[in-house]
Amino acid sequence: MSYSNERGVIAEQYSELQATAVLDQARRTYPLAPASPESNLRAVFQAVEIGLINLEDLVSRAANDVENRRFGAASVKLSWARGFHQVLVHLSRLPHRLGSVGASDVDGVLRLSESTALQAYLREVRRFDAAASKAAEEAEFYLDEVLAEESIDSDKLRLLHLSRLCSHETTIWERNLAEVHVSAEVPSYEEFVVARGMRDAVYDRVLEGDTFFTQFRGLHQIPEILCVEINDRIEGAIVEIDAGRLQQAQANLRIANVLSAGILAALPPMTDNLATADYHRIRENLGLTSGSHSVNLHYHLFKDLYQQLWEALANWIAGHLPPEARRRAIERAISRAGRRPDRGDDFLLNLIVDECLELRSFINTWRDEHLQLPRNNLGSNRTRSLTGSVDAIKTVRGMRDAARARDPMQPLANARRLFDQFAERSPKPLTEYLQSATSLDTKIGEATGSITQRRFKHVQERLGVFAKECPFVPPPRRTVPSNDECNDRMSASIRSK
């Protein structure tokens, strides 16, 4: 039985909310070899498509607002648009950091100008500019007066200021993505990127009314696309470490870490722009879902592959020593490698440790930044989550802290003298004040919690659709095949050909 409200359908699963099945189908529509340079680049351009389609939506709605002289509402849309432009700037740098043209003789080209999403967005930019230019001819919005006299507290000045910020950032990402070479045949931009599939994912479900539901989904879909590639690269690194091929393992981890920048870039636009009231307008339609239901991020990356990466590295360094001896041996080996960085295996070990610590930093940063969402939009005072956690903020913070406490990569941090556990005991006067009853932050959190509980009694008291048990079932553990299993698969593939 499906549920809906006046805005539209209420989600039952995270996967349907974020259209991950649609994204998966797009990959299958034009299959590429996993963990390949062409697959990595295609994912970057698919994430760009998601961004462009969201920009088209935002600027179209902003143009409607300007035509109806709703300058404040238009500036909110442009603030969201500015966030997507910043995501696109980060994404546009990834091909240059990946250096992904491989040894293949095939040399295809991806040109962003061939994207129908870019062309549709350009039409909306022209319409927005025409609407704003017409308004600027009227007495209440003379361009010279607004620019000369008003500050950011003015809706009109904020609209113009955001417009010029977006315009400049457009020139950055468009230049970076204008022509990117890829080691694969490119029949057409639209076919290779499976652009139609990206539009299907964005508009797989929409809500009635002037909401930011589409943008909320888009900023989850971009990480989902990139995380598939990251996971495949980490799996490849684990196989290479097991086989003793550290140079190839380091190359895989390097690409995974480069792509992770695109995931982190998708968080600030949500935390910066999603006001409590705007989130509350779409909250019920999120249904019994949670970000922790992401199979790609929460389960495969943060848990399964991260743990197996550590186990592979620990086995390569210390073999099968007992746990305590193993931990000491690993820390000694890494410390020794740091003192002898120019020696063969030590040089490679240092590179691998660098990449593992960067991956660790990315995961910790994501957990820290993601905590902003329940803080800003649910509040404190034991406000329940959509899935039924008694105190949403406490639950998310507890998940973060528990993951840090059992972090398998801690011996690497210890060897590099990154003693995270000591930070918990060190004085933090700013944090102590901000968490005290007298701080404004505490008062805002309490007020937000009271508003959320009052507005969503059916969530707080588990009534209606929220009386159901959450249907999410954790996926099977993603287990990386051994080196022998990989060789057997390769041999079988060759024989079949």
N, C-alpha and C positions, 0 to 999 in steps of 0.2 A: 504494500500500500504506500503510495507516494503522498507527501504532504506539500501544501503550498499556502501562501498568504497573499495579501493584496499586491505584493510586489512581484511574486513569481514562485518558482519551485523552491522547496527547502531541501538542501543537500542531505544525503544519507551517508556518503563516504567522501573522504578527502580526495580520492582518485577521481570521482565524478565532478566534484567541486572545481578542481583544477584541470580537468580534461586531460589527465595524464594518458588515458587510453587513446585519445585522439593524437597526442604527440607521439606515442609509440607507433601508432598506425602510419603516421607520416614517415617515420624512419624506415618502416618496412616497405612503404610504397616505392622508395628509391634506395635499396639497400647498399650500404658501404661497409667495408671491412671494419670491425670494431678496433678501437685504439689505433686508428690510422690517421695520417696527416689530413687526408681529405674529409674524414668523418669529423675531426676536430674543427676544421674550418667551416664545414657545413653547419655544425651546431652553433657556432658564433653567428653566422648569418641568419639561422632560424631564430635565435634570440633577438637579433636586430629586427627581424620581421615583426616579432611580437611587440617590440618597442614602437615601431613605425605605425602599426595598426592602432595602438593605444594613443599615439600622438594625433593621428587622424581623428579619432573619436573626441579627444579632449579639445582640439582646436576647432572642430566643427561646433561643439557645444558652446565654446567660448565665443565664437562668431555669432551664434544665436543670441547669447547674452548681450553682446555689444549692440547688436541690431535692436534689441529691446531696452537698451540703456541700463542694463544691470551690470555696472562696472565692477562692483564688488564680487559678484558671482563669477564674472569672467576672469578676474585676477586669481581666484582660487583655482580655476581650471589651468591657468597658465603656470601657477606654482607647481601643480602636479606635472604639467608638461615639462617644466624646467627640470624636475626630478628625472623624468624619462630621458631628457637630453643628456643629463649627466651619466645615466646608465649607458647610453649609446656611445658617449665619449670613451668610457672605460672599455666597452666591448670593441670599439674600433681600434683600440691599441693592441688587442690580443693577437691578430694575425701578424703584426710586426714583432711581437715578443715570441710568438711560436716559431717563426721561421720555418713554416711547415711544408715547403716544397721539397719533396723527397727525391729519391734516386730514380724515380720512374721517368721514362722518356716522354710520357704523356704530359702535356702542359695545357690545362684548361684555365679559363679566366672567369671570375665572378665580377660583374660590374653592377654596382648598386643602382645605377641609373636605369637598369632593366627591371627593377622591382616594381610591380604594380602597386604595392603598398606605398612606396616612395612617391609614385605619381599621384596616387589618391591623396596622400598627405599634402603634396604641393598644391593641389586644387583647393584644399581647405585653408592652407596658409594664405593663398591669394584672396579667398573669400573673407577671411578674418581681417587681412590688411585693408581690404576695400571698406569693410564695415567700420573699422577703427578710423580710417582716414576720413570717412564721411562724418563720423561723430566729432572728429577733431576740427571740423569746419564750423561747428556750432558754438554758440557763446559759452555754454556750460563746460566746454571741453577744449578750449583753444590750446593747441599743442605748445606754443611758446610759453603761455602763462603757466601751464601745469609743470613743464620741465624747469622753468625758471624759479618758481615760487614754492612748489609743494614737495613734501617728503614722503617717506614710505608709508606713513599713516594715512595717506590719501589713496583711495581705491584707484583713481585715475593714474596717478604717478606710478603706483605699484604695477598697474597693468602695462604701462609703457616700459618700465624698467625691466620687468620680466620678459617682455617681448624682445627687447634688445639683447638680453642675456641669452635667450633661446636662439635668436638669430645667429649670434656669434658661435655658439656651441654647435649649431647645425653645420657651419662651415668646417669645423674641426672633424666631426665624425664622417661627414660626407667626403672630405678629402682623403681620410685614412682608408675608407672603404670603397673609393671610386673604382679601383681595379686591383683585385687580389688574385694572384696565381695559385693554382691548386694542381696537385699531381694526379689528375683524373680527368676523364672526358666530361665536359660540361655541355650537354645537349642544349640547354637553355637555363638561364638563371632560375626561372620559375619551377622548372622540372627538377633541377638538381637540389634546390633548397626545399622543395615541396612547399612552396609558398601558400598554395591553397589550403594545405593542412594546417598551417599556422593561423590563417584567418578562421578556419573551422574551429580551432581550439579556442581562440579569443571569443568568438561569438557562439560557442557551443551552448551557453546559457547566458541570458541577460535578464536584468530586472527592470521593472517599470519605474519611471521617475528619474529624478536628477541625482544619481548616486555615483559613487566611485567603486562600485562592485567590479566592473571590468578591469579597472586599474589594480585593485587588490589581487585579482586573479592573475593579471599579467606579470606582476612583480613576484608571484609564486611560480609562474610557468617558466620564466627565464632561468631561475636556478634549477628547476627540474630538467630542462634541456641540457644545461651545462654539466649537471651532476652525473648524467649517464656517461658522458665522455670521461669525466674525472674518475669515476669508478672503474671503467675499463682500463684506464691507464694505471691505476693503483694495482689492479689485479695483474696487469702485465709486469709491474715492478716486483710483485711478490714472486711470480714465476721466475723472473730473472735472478732475483736474490737466491732463491732455492737452487738455481743452477750455477751459482757463483759468478754470474755475469753482472758485476756491479755497475759497469759503465752503462749498459743498456737499462738497468734498473733506475739509475740516476736520471737518465733521459726521460723515462716515463714519468717519474715523480716531478721532474721539472715542468713538464707540460701540464700535469694535474694542478700544480700550484699556480701556474700562469692562468689557467682557466678559472681557478677559485676566485680571482679578483672580480670576475663578472657576477659571481653569486653575492659577494659582499656588497657590490655596488647597488644591488636591488633592494637592500634594506633601508637606506636613508630616505628614499622618496616616500616610503610608507610611514616611517616614524616621524618624518618632518611634516607631512601633509594630512595624515588621516586623523582628523579631529574626533573627539569622543562622540559627538552628535552624529557625524558622518558614518562612523563605524556602527553606531547603534541602529542607523537606518537599514543596514544590511545584515546585522548580526544574526537575526533569526534565520535568514536564508542560508547561513553557513552550516546550519544543522548540527548534527552530532559529530563534528569534525575537529581536528586539532592539527597544528603543524607537526606534532610528533608522530602523525600517521603517514608522513612522507616516507615511502619505502626507499627511495633513492638516497635522500639525505640522512634521515634519522636512523634507519636500519642498516642499509648497505654501506654507506660511507662512515657515519659516526661510530657505528658498532662493529659490524662484521669485518670490513676490509681494514679499518684502522687497527683492530686487534691482530688480524692475521699479518699485516705489514710488520708490526712489532715482533711477532713470533718468528717470522722469517729472518728478520735482521738479528734478533737475539740468538737464533740457532746458528746463523752464519758466524757470529762473533764468538759465542761461548759453547756451542755444541749442546750437550745434554747434561750439564752440571746440575747439581741440586739447586733449588731456587735461590737461597742466599748467596752461595758461592757464584752462581750464575750472574746475579745482579752485580756483585763486586767485580767480577771479571769483565763485564760489559762496561762498567764505569771506568775501570783501569784502561781498557783497550781504547776507549774514546778519548780519555785524557792523554794517553800516550800518543795517539794519532794527532792530537792537537799540537803536541810538541814537536812532531816530525811530519809536517804537512807536505814535504816534498818527496816522501818515499811512496812507492807504488801503491800497495794496498792501503796504507794509511791515508794517502791522498784521496783515494776513492771512498774510503770510509768517512772521511770528513765531508765529502760532497753529499753522500747519502744521509748522514746525520743532519746536515744543513737542510736538506729537503724535508726530512721527517719532522724537524722542528718547525719548519715553515707551515707544513700541513697541520701540525698541532696548533700553531698560532691561529691559523685560519679557522679551525673548528672552535677554539675557545672564543675568538672574536665574534663569530656568528652567534654563539650561545649568549654572550654578553649583550650584543646589540638586539637580538631577538626578544630579549626580556622587556624591551621598551614597549612592545605591542600590548601585553596584558597590563603593564603599568599605566600606559596612557589611556587605554580604552575600556578596561574593566575596573581598575582601582582596587583598593584594599578592603578591609573590614569583612574578610571571609566571603568575597564575591566568588560565586561558583563559575567554573568554566562551562563551555558548551557540552563537554563530555561528562561532566558531573564531578570534577575535582572540587573538594569543599572550599579550597582557597587557591584560586588560579595562580596568583603571583607567587605564593609560597610553593606551589607545586612546581612551577617552571624554574624558580630559583633553586629548589631542592634537586631537580634533575641536573641542572648545571653544576651545582656543587658536588653532587655524587659522582658525576662523570670526571670532574677534576681530581677527586679523592682517589679514584681507582684508575687514573690515567696510566695505561701501560707504558707510555713513552717517557714517564717521569725519570727513569735512569739516564736517558739522554740529556734531559734538562739538568739533572744533578751533575753529570760529568762536565757540562758547560757552565756550571755554577749558576744556573737559573733556578734558584731554590724557591719555587712557588709556595711550598708549604709554609715557609717562614713568613711569607707576606700575611698569612692569616693571623699571626701573632703580633705583627708589628703595629705600632700606633697609627691610626688613620683618623685624625681629628675631624676632617671634612665629612667623611662618611658617617662618623658617629653623630655629628650635628644634623646632617641631612636626614638621618633615620630617627631623630629625636622627635618628641611630640610638638616641639615649638617651631620646627622648620615649616616653611611654606610648602615644600614638597610633600611632607606628611599630610598636611591639611588638604592639599589638592587630591592626593590619593584617597583619603577618607571620603571626601565629597564625591569623587568619581565613583567610588564603590557604592555609596548610598544611592546615587542616581541610577547606576546600572541595576542594582537590586530592585529598586522601585519600578523601573521601566520594564524589567524582565522577570516578573514574579514567576512566570511559568518555567523559566530556566532555573531560577533560584530554588523553587519548590518542586522541580522535576514533574511538571504537568504537561499534558498534551503529547506532542512529538518528543519532548524531552523527558517524558516518563519512561520511554523505551530504553532498554540496555543498548549501549553503544555497539553497533554491529561490526566495528573494525576488528579484524583478526591479524595479529602480527604475521609477516611473511616468513617463510622458511629461511633459515640462515643462509646467506650467500657464502658458499665455500669455494675457495680458489683451488682449481685442480693442481695436483702435483706436477712436477716437471715431467715425470714418466708418463702421466696421463696426457699431458699436452703433446708429447712426442707421439704417443699412440694415436691421438686424434689427427695429428698432421699426417702420419703415415696412412691412416685410413682414408683421409681426404685425397691424398695423392693417388692411392690405388683406385679410388672411385672415379678419378678423372682419366 
